[in-house]
Amino acid sequence: MNIHESWKPYLEKEFESAYFQTLTDFINAEYAEHTCFPPENQIFNAFKYCPFENVKVVILGQDPYHGFGQAHGLCFSVNSGIKHPPSLVNIFKEIEKDLGIKYPESGNLSHWAKQGVLLLNATLTVRAHQAGSHQKKGWETFTDAVIKAISDKKEHVVFLLWGGYAKQKTKLIDLKKHHILTSGHPSPLSANRGYWFGNGHFSKTNSLLEKVLVPPVQW
């Protein structure tokens, strides 16, 4: 499993549980019989690039992209050279407006992950061209445990919860120790209705981090 060593003490119990074994069997069968994303060696990239001790921001997505060459284990991120999906376009537009950072060429967000931004999808795999096809198979139990571990064992983490699904995760987070910023989802449907643009989440996140003497994110 391609995961940074620092996560293992917090997630070992999950890996050894009956539900995770059932999930693993399901995923192995899916990858054997169908085209699925991300590639198997990239499923846990969020945990590979962002060690537990480095986590200072959590961005929660729902499902990996289900088109060829897109998903690589980091929510909202795509491999370099791949056309930016609409949600990512709107994320970059908001960063441009919020922080004056030029719209980037690459949609690869691994440089965020390496700075301590955990880019976590609630479901870590998907069958090609079938959105939501691996939901309710056990991934949500696992990723809820990840959120809970961060909430319990760390302090001053900024959680960015975009859209109704992500906001449901508020109940897993200790609000006395952490900050939550919520807004509409960056997808065109939500963004074009005025629920995304202008949320200022990127400057607000950096301001919250700086208040507790944590280096800001270079978005």
C-alpha positions in Angstrom: 0.0 0.0 0.0 1.5 3.3 -1.2 1.1 5.3 2.0 3.5 7.4 4.1 4.6 5.5 7.2 3.4 8.3 9.5 -0.3 7.4 8.8 0.0 3.8 9.8 -0.4 4.1 13.6 -3.6 6.0 13.1 -5.1 3.8 10.4 -3.8 0.4 11.2 -7.0 -0.6 13.0 -9.0 0.3 9.8 -6.6 -1.7 7.5 -7.1 -4.8 9.8 -10.9 -4.5 10.1 -13.4 -6.8 8.4 -15.0 -4.0 6.3 -11.6 -3.0 4.9 -10.9 -6.6 3.9 -14.3 -6.7 2.1 -13.6 -3.4 0.4 -10.1 -4.6 -0.7 -11.7 -7.7 -2.2 -14.2 -5.6 -4.1 -11.6 -3.2 -5.4 -9.3 -6.0 -6.5 -12.1 -7.6 -8.5 -13.2 -4.2 -10.0 -9.6 -3.5 -11.2 -9.2 -7.0 -12.6 -12.5 -6.9 -14.5 -13.0 -3.2 -15.5 -11.0 -0.1 -16.2 -10.9 1.9 -12.9 -9.3 5.1 -11.7 -6.9 6.2 -10.4 -4.3 3.6 -11.3 -3.9 1.1 -8.5 -0.5 2.4 -7.4 -2.0 6.0 -7.0 -5.1 5.2 -5.0 -3.4 6.4 -1.7 -1.5 9.3 -3.2 -3.1 11.8 -0.8 -1.5 9.9 2.1 1.8 9.4 0.2 2.4 13.1 -0.5 1.1 14.5 2.7 2.5 12.8 5.9 0.2 12.9 9.0 2.4 15.3 10.9 2.4 17.8 8.0 -1.4 18.0 7.7 -2.5 21.6 8.2 -5.4 21.9 5.6 -7.9 19.2 4.5 -9.9 19.6 1.3 -12.7 17.1 0.9 -13.9 15.9 -2.5 -16.5 13.2 -3.1 -15.4 10.9 -6.0 -12.4 10.6 -8.2 -12.6 11.9 -11.8 -13.8 9.0 -14.0 -12.2 10.0 -17.4 -8.9 8.7 -18.8 -5.7 10.2 -17.5 -7.4 12.5 -15.0 -7.5 11.0 -11.5 -4.3 10.4 -9.7 -5.3 10.1 -6.0 -5.6 13.7 -5.1 -9.1 15.3 -5.0 -9.8 18.0 -7.6 -6.3 17.4 -9.1 -5.4 16.1 -12.6 -2.1 15.0 -14.1 -0.1 17.7 -15.9 -1.0 18.0 -19.5 -4.6 17.0 -18.9 -7.4 19.5 -19.6 -8.7 21.1 -16.4 -12.1 19.8 -15.4 -14.8 22.5 -14.7 -14.5 22.3 -10.9 -10.7 22.8 -11.0 -11.1 25.7 -13.5 -13.4 27.4 -10.9 -10.9 26.7 -8.1 -8.1 28.3 -10.0 -10.3 31.3 -11.0 -11.2 31.9 -7.3 -7.5 31.7 -6.3 -6.7 34.2 -9.1 -9.4 36.5 -7.8 -8.6 36.0 -4.1 -4.8 36.1 -4.1 -3.9 37.5 -7.5 -2.1 34.3 -8.5 -1.9 33.8 -12.2 -4.1 30.9 -13.6 -1.7 27.9 -13.8 -0.9 25.7 -16.8 -0.9 22.4 -14.9 -3.8 21.0 -12.9 -1.6 18.9 -10.8 -2.0 19.9 -7.2 0.7 17.6 -5.7 2.6 20.8 -4.7 -0.3 21.6 -2.3 -0.2 18.1 -0.9 3.6 18.3 -0.2 2.9 21.5 1.8 0.4 19.8 4.1 -2.9 20.0 2.2 -4.6 16.7 2.4 -6.6 16.3 -0.8 -9.0 13.6 0.3 -11.9 12.1 -1.7 -14.5 10.4 0.4 -14.4 7.5 -2.1 -10.9 6.7 -3.4 -11.7 4.8 -6.6 -14.3 4.7 -9.4 -15.1 2.6 -12.5 -14.3 4.4 -15.8 -17.1 6.7 -16.9 -19.4 5.6 -14.1 -19.5 8.4 -11.4 -20.2 7.1 -7.9 -19.8 3.4 -8.9 -17.6 2.6 -5.9 -19.6 4.6 -3.3 -21.1 2.8 -0.3 -18.6 -0.1 -0.5 -16.5 0.9 2.5 -14.4 3.8 1.4 -16.6 6.3 3.3 -16.1 4.4 6.5 -12.3 4.6 6.0 -12.2 8.3 5.0 -14.5 9.2 7.9 -11.9 7.5 10.2 -9.1 9.6 8.5 -11.0 12.8 9.2 -11.7 11.7 12.8 -8.1 10.8 13.4 -7.0 14.2 12.2 -9.6 15.9 14.4 -8.7 13.9 17.5 -4.9 13.9 17.2 -4.1 17.3 15.7 -4.9 21.0 16.4 -5.5 24.1 14.3 -6.2 22.2 11.0 -8.3 24.2 8.5 -11.0 22.0 6.9 -12.4 23.3 3.6 -15.9 21.8 3.1 -17.3 22.6 -0.3 -20.9 21.6 -1.2 -23.6 19.7 0.7 -21.8 16.3 0.8 -18.6 17.7 2.3 -20.5 19.8 4.9 -22.0 16.6 6.3 -18.5 15.8 7.6 -18.7 18.7 10.1 -19.9 16.2 12.7 -16.6 14.4 12.6 -14.6 17.5 13.5 -13.9 19.0 16.9 -14.7 22.7 16.4 -12.9 23.7 19.6 -9.6 22.6 18.1 -10.0 23.2 14.4 -11.4 25.7 11.8 -14.1 24.9 9.2 -14.7 27.0 6.1 -17.7 26.1 4.1 -19.2 27.3 0.7 -20.9 25.9 -2.3 -19.1 23.4 -4.5 -16.8 24.7 -7.3 -18.8 22.8 -9.9 -20.4 25.0 -12.6 -23.9 24.3 -11.3 -23.1 25.7 -7.9 -20.5 28.3 -8.9 -22.8 29.9 -11.5 -25.5 30.3 -9.0 -23.2 32.4 -6.8 -22.3 29.8 -4.2 -18.6 29.5 -4.9 -17.0 32.6 -6.3 -15.9 35.2 -3.8 -15.6 32.7 -0.8 -12.0 33.9 -0.3 -11.2 30.5 1.2 -7.5 30.5 0.1 -6.6 33.8 1.7 -8.8 33.0 4.8 -7.0 29.6 5.2 -3.6 31.3 5.1 -4.7 33.9 7.6 -5.9 31.2 10.0 -2.6 29.3 9.6 -0.5 32.4 10.2 -2.5 33.2 13.4 -1.2 30.0 14.9 2.3 30.5 13.4 2.0 27.8 10.8 3.5 28.7 7.3 0.8 29.7 4.8 0.1 27.5 1.7 1.7 28.6 -1.5 -1.5 28.1 -3.6 
